[in-house]
Amino acid sequence: MIDGIYARSPSRARIKKINKQKSTQTELEIISIGGRGDGVGELEGKSVFVPFSLAGENVLINKNGNRGKILKIIKSSPNRIAPFCSHFTRCGGCVVQHLPPDIYRSWKKEIVKTALDNQGLDVQIDDLIDAHGNGRRRVSLHVLFDQGIPRAGFMKARSHDLFEFDECPVLVSALNEATKIARSLSSPLSSFSKKINILITAFECGLDCDIQIPIKFSELDINVRIKLADVAAKFDLARVTVSGDIIVERRSPMIKIGKAYIFPPPNVFLQATLAGEKLLADFVLAYAFGAYKVADLFCGIGPFSLRLANASSVLAVDFNEAQISTLSKAARNCQGLKPIITEVRDLFSNPYRADELSDFDCVIFNPPRAGAKAQAGEISKSKVPIVIAVSCDPASFARDSAILACGGYSLEKITPIDQFKFTRHVEMVALFQRKGEK
């Protein structure tokens, strides 16, 4: 018997629709594991998705639409292992802690393969590389108020309800008190909003906390600011900001990228793990080796640009002005680097055109989850010999890869990187070459 298992629902509208459907109990044989980590069975020719089940299992489920909740495992798979976290099946984070390592690695690789197959791309995929390292260094927590008392955690599995917890074993140890900190920071803000998100990032100098709430800094009276500063002192926080505005900065967060020192702005984007950032950078440097002039599109604060500039001149472009400013300052203050030219530009609505890329030996693009459809279209029309793609979404990556392939690029190598361990998310780094340029 497994308690607290909820069928996935992608939206509140979908939840209401499912709730109106009649629930039925039925026995189901699980035949595979889907891309979201759910076990998949078949009833009357239609797929039924059952969270936390495994291929080869027979389960008694409460079926609601095409989703099922396990009531009892009638026949358990010999491959099932015990989850390492007591929150598993209730927390909305991890979905496959019950998978053994070999099946887990194959499953994540298959997610990438399926996305490529859907775009008609038949490519050899490298084995999954573990980039969990010491754990995830950033966490986004939801805070809700219950009669004025803050509750902090993740959303429950397949639900819009909050799941409170004290510790999460997939985070770096510096984030062990993250929920306690989130509750303390939220307490003075109960009159401003019923819901608060808090992003906490672990730096060597301490924790950087950005309270994301729909109010202006000027709306916070002095007493609230004092209380937030007191919380920062109590937990020895490096910095506390509200929607990006600094409340207190006891130590400036800093990271080293290559030879340069970066002082990141609040709510900065970083790869989920330090191991993941270094691994992705190693691949990018290897693929860009020998390139004299490189364009780094969707560059963020420059985890690739600042490393590439040891040997290549770099154009670094991103829509986030604060991150570009941070990168530019770091480059100016670092001796021994090749020139890094920075530009603020929305590459979704105003991608770098093919003619603008004509002088580059290599283009890197590392877009958000939505991918870079417009930019991939321009790259596909260019003559750039080497293109490197970094992506956190297999579907958008496969779509963009198909665009490059139609433009005459060959997908030479693709490696899945596992930063978000035990979830359905997987990172990819890929090398494209223009045909005839090998």
N, C-alpha and C positions, 0 to 999 in steps of 0.2 A: 504494500500500500504506500502510495506517495501522496502526501498532503500538499495543499497550497499550490497546485499547478493550474495555470490559467491559459486558455487558448489565446493566441495572438490576435489582436484587433488593431488595425492600422489607424483608426480614427474614432472620435466620439460618435460620429454618425454611423460608423460601422458597428460600434458597440450596441447602439440603440436598435439597429436592424437585427442583429444577432439575438438580442434579448427577446425580440418579438417572435422569433422562430421557436418552434417546439423542440425541446431537448429530448433526446432518446438515448437509452442505454443500449450499447451493442458491443459485440466482441469484434476485434479488428486485428489482422495480421499486418505488422509493419514490414515493408519490403525495401525501404531505402531511407536515407537521411537527406532532407532537402537543404537548399542553400541557406536557409535561416536557422538551421540546426534542428528543425522539427522532424520527427519520424513521419514517414509518409506511407499510408495504406490506401486501399481502394475498396469502395463500396458502390455497387450498381454502376460501375464504369467511371466513377468520379473519385478524384483524390481527396483524402481526408488527412489533415495535418495534426499531429499529436506531439506537443512539446515533451521533451525529456524521455522519449522512447527511442529504441534502437532497432535496426534491421534484424529480423529474425525473431522478434518478440511478438507474443500474443497478449493483447491488452483489452481489458474491459474499460470502455470509455463512456463518458457522457457527451454525446455528439450534438453539436449545435451548429447548423450550417455545414461548412466544410472544415470545421475545427473540432477538436476533441480534447477533453480533459481526462487524464488517467484516473480511474477509480480503483483499479487493481491490475497488477502485472500478473497475468495467468501463467505465462511462460517467459522467463527472463533470458536474455541473451548471455552467453558465456563471456562475451566481450565487455559487459557492463562492469565498470569499476566504481568504487565509492568516491563521491565528490570530496574535495579537501576543504570546502567551505560550508559551514553550517547554514549559510543563507541561500545556498543553491536551490533552485526551483521557486523561490519567493522573491528574491532580488531580480530586478530587470536587467542586470548586467550580463553575467556569464550564461551561456546557453548549452554548453557541451562539456561540462566537467565530468560527465559520466562516460566519456569516450576514452579508450586507451590511446597512448601516444601515436602508434602507427596508423590506426584508423583516423585519428584526429588530423594527422598531417595529410593523409590522402584526401580527406574530406575538404580541407581548405584548398588544396591544389585543384580539386575537382570544381570548386566554386569558380576559380579563374578559368579553367578549361571550358566550363559550360557557357560562361559569358562570351568567350572567344568563338566557340562553336555557333552560338546564336548569331554571330556576325559573319559566319562563313570563313573564319580564320583557323586554319589547321596548323598549329605551331607547337613545337616541342617546348614544354614548360619545365623549368628547373624544379628540384625538390624545394619544399618550404624551408626557410631558414628562420630559426627561433631568434627573435630580437627582443624578448621580454626583459632581459638583463636583470636589474635589481627591482624592476616593477615600473608601473606607470608613474610619471612625475607630475602629472596634472590631473585634477579631478573637478568635475562640475557637479555641484550638489544643489538639490532643490530644498527649499525651506518653506513650510506651510505653518500657519499659526492656528493652534487649537485653543480657543478661549484665551488668546493672548500669549500662549506658551509656544515657542518655536520648536518645530519638529524638522529634523534634517536627514536627508538620505537620497536614495535613488528612487525611481518609480518601480512599483512592483512588476513582476513579470506579467506581460500581456494585460496591462491594466494602466489606468491613469491615477491610481492611488499611490500614496507615498509608502516606501519601505524604509523604516529607520534602521540604522545599524551603528555600531560603535567603531568597528575596524573592518577594513577590506584587505584581504591577503594579496590582492594583485597590485596594490599600490606600494610605492617605496615606503620604507619605514618612517621617513620624515612626515608622512601624511597620516600617521596612526591616529592622531587626534583631530582629523579634519572635520568630522561631524560635530564634535564638541566645540571647535572653533566657530563653525558655521552657525551653530545655535547661539553662541555668545555674541557674535557680530550682528546677528539678526534681531536680537532682543530689543535694542534701542529703536528699531525701525518698524515695530509692530503697527504703529499708527499710520504708516505711509503706504503699506501694501500688504495684501493677504498672502502673496506669493513672492518669494525672492530666490534668485539664483546666485550662487557664490562660486566663483572659479578660484581654486587654490593651486598654486604652482610651487613646486619645491626647487629652490636654488641653493647653492652652497652656503649662502649667507643667511638663509632662513626661508620662511614661507611668504609668498606674495599673494595677497587676497584681494580680489576685485568683486565687490558687491554690485550685482547687476539688478537695478531697480529703476522703474520709470519715473524718476524725479531728477530735478536739477540739483547740482551741488549747493546752489544758493538757497535752496529750500530747507536745508538741514540747519537747525539752530545750533548754537554753540554748545548747548548741553549734550546734544546727540553726538556731536563731533568729539567732545571730551570723553564720552562713554566709549566710543569706538577706539579712541587712542588708549584708553585704559585696558581694553581687551587686547590691543596690540602689545602693550607692555606685559600683561599677564601671561600671554602665550609666547612672548619674545618673537613676535612677527616682524618680518623685515619691512613690509609695506602693506598698507591698507588703502584701497581706493573705492570710491563709489562711482560706478559708471565711468571709470577711467580717470576721475578727478582725485587727486591725492588728498587723503585725510591725514595720514601720518606716514613718514618714511624714515624709519629708524636706521636702516641700512639700505643702500641702493642694490637691487638685484643685478647680478652680473653673470655672464657666461662667456667662456672663451671658445671662439670658433676659429680654428686654424691658428694664425698668429695674432688675431684681433680679439679685442675685448668688447663685448656688446653689453650695453645697459638697456635692457628691453623695456618698452612702454608697458603700461598695464594691459591685461587681457591679451598678451602677445600670443601668437600661434607658435607652438613648438611641437616637434614630433612627440608622440605619446611617451616614448622611452628614450633615454640617452643612447642606449645601445642601438636603437632603431635609427636615430639620426646619424650616428657614426657609420653604420652599415650602409645606409642609403648613399651617404657622401662618398664612401669608398667605391661603390659601384659607379657613381657619376664621374668621379675622378678617373677611374680606369677607362671608362668608355670615351671620355673627352680628352684622353692623353694625346698630346701632339697638336691639339687645336690652338691656333694662335688667337682667334677672336671668337668669343662665346656669348650667346644671348641666353640669359637666365630669366625665363618668363614665369610669373607668379612666384617671385623670389623670396617673399617674406622678409625676414631680417637678415637673410643671406647665408644660410648654412651651407649652400653650395658655392655661392659667389665668392665668399671670403676664402674658401679653400682653393677654388679654381684660380684665384688671382695670384697664387704663388707662381704660376707659369703662363697664364693666359690673361689677356685683357678681356674685361667682362662688361656687358650691358645688363644691368639688373633692373627689372621692371615689375611693379606690383601696383594694385589699386589702393593699398593702404598707405596713406601718407605718413602716419606715425612710424610704421615699420621701415619705410624707405628712408625717412629722416634718420632713424637709428642706424641703419646700415651705412648710410653715407658718412655719418659722423665716425663710425668705427673704422671705415676705410681710410678716412683722412688722418686718423690718429695712429695708424699702423704703418710702420716703415717696412720697406722691402716688398710691397705688393705691386703687381701690375695695375694699370688704371682700372678703376671700377666706376663706370658712368651709371648713375641712377636716374630713374624716371618714374613718376606717378602716372599710371595710365590704366583705364578700365579695359582689360583685354577681352572681356565678354562683348562689350558694345563697340570697342575700337581696337581690334586685334592688330598686331604687327603684320603689315602687308607683306606679300611675297617679295616685292621689290625692295622693301626696307630690310629684308633678311639676306639680301643677295651677297653681302660682304662677309657673312659669318661662316665659320668652319663648322660650328656646332650650335644647335639650339636645344635647350632644356626647357621642358614645361612641367610644372608641378601644381596643377590646379586644385581647387576645392572639390568636394564630392561630386558636384554637378558636372565636372569635366570641363573640356575646353573645345567645344564643337567649332565655334567660329575661328579660334586660333589654329586648330588642327587643319581647318580648311585652307587657311592661308599658307601654313607650312607645307601642305601637300602640293601647293603650286610653286613652291620655291625650289631652288637648286642646292640648298644646304645639304652637304654630304652626310652629316651625322645628326640624328635627332635622338634625344634621351627623354623618355617619359617616366614620370613618377606619379603614381596615382594611389588613392585610398578607396577607390570604388571600381570593382571589376566591370560592371555594366557600362559606365561612362568611359572607362579605359578602352573597352572593346570597341565601342562606337567610334571613339577618336582614332583608334588603331586602324579600323576599317577605312576611315577617311584618308589616312596616310597611305594605306595600301592602294587605294584607288588612284592616288596621285603618283604612284610609282615607287613607294618606299617598301622595303622588305623588313619585316619584323624578325630580327636575327636572334634575339635572346630576351627571355622574360623570366624574372625571378620573383616569386612571392615571398614577402617578408612579413613575419608574424609579430607585430607590436601589440595588437589587441587580442592577447591570448584568451582562449575559451569563449570568444564571441564569434559572430559571423563575419566580422570585419577583417580584411586582409589588404596589406599594402603590396604594391608591385613596382618594380623598376625594370625598364625595358630599353633595348637598343634597336634603333631603326637605321638602316642605311639606304641611301638612294641607289636604286638598281643601276649597276654599271660603275659604281664608285668604290667597290671593294678593292 
